[in-house]
């Protein structure tokens, strides 16, 4: 399993999952550590991200939290490096390593997969693209044929997202409707009569 994983699209990513980095961050071991030490004592962790990777000599260490004077490691010998003992006073660096690039690469690929390839640069920006995607799912439908002077519940062709349903009765937008389920809505009184026009608009579920 990867040491860090992109959250999107199930969740929005953050500095932890995408790994925050800082320029020229360096500190020093305040005490020597052996190959099993997981609390890495240093002079200061100020300026280091809350979660990240540090390197000491040739070893890369992943830490999941920190105090003012120590990194709490979760993985020694991360990213295929060798675990080793390190003497007091050794440099501790926050380096930008391959995993930083690879996490961002994965995130970009996931986003591109979600958006698809049909746009091909025909839209000026992402907002226009997203609006175009939504429009592909907007349905305008005439359900007047269901009016029989008795029923109050009407069925649309596709399941709709809650809150997106709009209803017009004889050309006038109707505000008093009830979403019964994703394909059914209930019109308000007075009862609709044969010959009335009943039109709907909604965003359908894929």
C-alpha positions in Angstrom: 0.0 0.0 0.0 1.2 3.5 -0.8 2.6 5.5 2.1 0.4 8.5 1.0 -2.7 8.2 -1.2 -4.7 10.8 -3.1 -8.2 11.2 -1.6 -10.1 12.6 -4.7 -12.7 11.9 -5.9 -14.2 10.3 -2.8 -12.9 13.2 -0.7 -11.2 16.6 -1.3 -7.5 16.4 -0.9 -5.6 18.6 1.6 -2.0 19.4 2.6 -1.6 16.0 4.3 -2.6 13.9 1.3 -0.9 16.0 -1.3 2.1 16.8 0.9 3.0 20.4 1.8 6.6 21.4 1.1 8.8 24.3 2.2 12.0 25.8 0.9 15.4 25.2 2.5 14.1 23.6 5.7 16.9 22.1 7.8 17.4 21.1 11.4 19.8 18.8 13.4 19.5 15.7 15.5 19.7 16.7 19.2 20.4 13.1 20.1 21.6 10.1 18.2 19.0 7.5 17.0 19.2 3.8 16.2 17.5 1.8 13.5 14.2 1.3 15.5 13.7 4.9 16.8 10.4 6.4 15.8 10.6 9.6 17.8 13.2 11.7 16.0 14.7 14.3 18.4 15.8 17.5 16.7 16.8 21.0 17.6 13.5 22.5 16.2 10.7 21.5 13.9 9.5 25.1 13.4 8.6 25.7 9.7 8.4 22.1 8.8 5.0 20.8 7.6 2.8 18.9 10.1 3.2 15.8 8.0 5.9 14.9 5.5 9.2 13.3 4.7 12.6 14.1 6.2 16.0 12.7 5.2 19.0 12.0 7.4 22.1 10.8 5.6 20.8 8.5 2.9 17.6 7.4 4.8 14.2 8.9 4.1 11.7 8.9 7.1 8.0 9.6 6.9 6.5 11.4 9.9 2.8 11.8 10.7 3.0 14.4 13.4 5.5 16.6 15.3 6.2 18.5 18.4 8.4 21.6 18.7 11.5 19.3 19.1 10.7 15.9 17.6 9.2 14.2 14.5 6.9 11.3 15.2 7.9 8.8 12.5 5.5 6.2 11.0 7.9 4.8 8.4 11.7 4.4 8.7 13.5 3.6 5.5 10.7 5.1 3.4 10.7 5.2 -0.4 13.0 2.2 -0.7 15.9 3.7 1.4 17.9 1.8 4.0 17.2 2.1 7.7 20.3 3.2 9.6 21.5 4.6 12.9 22.3 8.3 12.9 24.6 10.3 15.2 23.7 13.4 17.2 24.2 16.6 15.3 23.4 15.1 11.9 21.5 17.3 9.4 17.8 16.6 9.0 16.4 17.9 5.7 13.0 18.4 4.3 13.6 17.4 0.7 11.3 17.4 -2.2 11.5 13.8 -3.3 9.9 11.6 -6.0 6.7 11.0 -4.0 5.8 14.7 -4.0 5.7 14.6 -7.8 4.0 11.2 -8.0 1.2 12.3 -5.7 0.5 15.4 -7.7 0.7 13.3 -10.9 -1.9 10.9 -9.5 -4.2 13.7 -8.5 -4.0 15.3 -12.0 -4.7 12.0 -13.7 -7.7 11.4 -11.4 -9.1 14.9 -12.1 -8.6 14.5 -15.9 -10.3 11.1 -15.7 -13.3 12.7 -14.0 -13.5 15.6 -16.5 -13.0 13.4 -19.6 -11.5 14.3 -22.9 -14.4 15.5 -25.0 -13.7 19.2 -24.4 -10.4 19.4 -26.3 -9.8 23.0 -25.5 -13.2 24.3 -26.9 -14.0 26.1 -23.6 -12.2 29.1 -22.2 -12.0 27.9 -18.6 -13.1 25.1 -16.3 -16.2 26.9 -15.2 -17.5 27.0 -18.8 -16.6 23.3 -19.1 -18.4 22.3 -16.0 -21.5 24.3 -17.1 -21.4 22.4 -20.4 -21.2 19.1 -18.5 -24.2 20.1 -16.3 -26.2 21.1 -19.4 -25.8 17.6 -20.8 -27.8 16.4 -17.8 -30.6 19.0 -17.8 -33.9 17.5 -19.0 -36.9 19.6 -20.2 -40.0 17.4 -20.3 -43.7 17.8 -21.0 -45.7 15.5 -18.7 -49.1 17.0 -19.6 -50.3 13.7 -20.9 -50.3 12.3 -17.3 -53.0 14.8 -16.2 -56.4 13.1 -15.8 -58.2 15.4 -13.4 -57.7 12.9 -10.5 -54.0 12.2 -9.8 -51.7 14.6 -8.0 -48.4 12.6 -8.4 -46.5 12.7 -11.7 -43.6 10.7 -12.9 -40.6 11.9 -14.9 -38.5 9.9 -17.3 -35.2 10.0 -15.5 -34.3 10.0 -11.8 -33.5 13.6 -10.8 -31.2 15.1 -8.2 -33.1 16.4 -5.2 -33.5 20.2 -5.3 -33.1 20.5 -9.1 -36.7 19.9 -10.1 -38.6 22.9 -11.5 -42.3 22.8 -12.5 -44.4 25.0 -14.7 -48.2 24.9 -14.8 -49.7 26.6 -17.9 -46.5 28.5 -18.3 -46.3 29.7 -14.7 -43.6 28.4 -12.5 -45.0 26.4 -9.6 -43.3 26.7 -6.3 -45.5 24.4 -4.2 -44.4 21.0 -5.2 -43.2 17.9 -3.2 -40.4 15.6 -4.3 -41.9 12.2 -3.5 -38.9 10.2 -4.8 -36.2 10.6 -7.5 -38.7 10.0 -10.3 -42.0 11.3 -8.8 -43.3 14.7 -7.7 -46.6 15.9 -6.2 -48.2 19.0 -7.6 -50.1 21.4 -5.3 -53.8 22.0 -5.3 -56.0 23.0 -7.1 -56.2 19.8 -9.0 -54.9 19.9 -12.5 -57.4 19.3 -15.3 -57.2 17.7 -18.7 -56.0 20.3 -21.1 -53.6 22.0 -18.6 -50.0 22.1 -19.5 -47.5 20.6 -17.1 -43.8 21.0 -17.9 -40.7 20.2 -15.8 -37.0 20.8 -15.9 -34.5 18.9 -13.8 -30.9 17.6 -13.6 -31.0 13.9 -14.2 -28.8 11.5 -12.4 -26.4 9.6 -14.7 
